[in-house]
Amino acid sequence: MASPSLDQILEATISPDKDQRQEAEKYLELHAQNDLPELLVSLATVLADVGRSAVSRAAAGLQLKNYLTSKNPETKRQCVIRWLQIDSGVRDKVKSLALMTLGTEASQPSAAAQCVAYLAAAELPNQQWPEVTTLLVNNITNVQSSVALKQATLDAIGYICEETDARFLGPHTNQILTAIIQGMRKEEPSNRVRLAATKALLNALELTRANFENEASLDFTNHVVIVIRARLRGIL
């Protein structure tokens, strides 16, 4: 009998059948014990592949996220340590695939946005992946970017602000605020983008406190919030 494909295993992890779920999870855990780097790349590859089923992609994103973080603080710390011990080439591949996935998912919230945030939260405090904010800002400012890409990118920025200690985001503050304000402008035609930017701003308030202490910056940001609140009132 042929071994099940990764797609079949991933779909089984979210099956209503408890036995199927447990068997699939056991398979993935064994794979992780034998070769975690290879599994992480495989999960990121499925997540990024628009030719895969939406179910497989969503399940891959969930599993990848589970290997990157945890609600338990100690387990989360161990996830970070384990991730940083992986070869940098593998880590770069997973990060690249996660970024490529932004804006391509059918399901919400974006698993890719969450994965990007957990990866950044692990690496930025360790002086790694400093270019991530530049890459995300480029998604927002690029006139060729789709609404879906802008929305997922703003979601990722919001999650990064939520998951990463503000002390380690200081050098990235101006870029983060630039992306958020860009998404909140009245010239932005998409309500989805403006709503995502507004949510990201809420997560970034602690981070951007220094900017808000500047009177001109504070007045501008307050003006934007008032305008966007009025325009989004129908969908909030």
Secondary structure, DSSP 8 states (H G I E B T S, - for coil): -----HHHHHHHTT-S-HHHHHHHHHHHHHHHHHHHHHHHHHHHHHHH-TTS-HHHHHHHHHHHHHHH--SSHHHHHHHHHHHHTS-HHHHHHHHHHHHHHTT--SSSS-HHHHHHHHHHHHHGGGT--TTHHHHHHHHHH-TT--HHHHHHHHHHHHHHHHHS-GGGTGGGHHHHHHHHHHHH-TT---HHHHHHHHHHHHHHTTTTHHHHTSHHHHHHHHHHHHHHHHHHTTT-
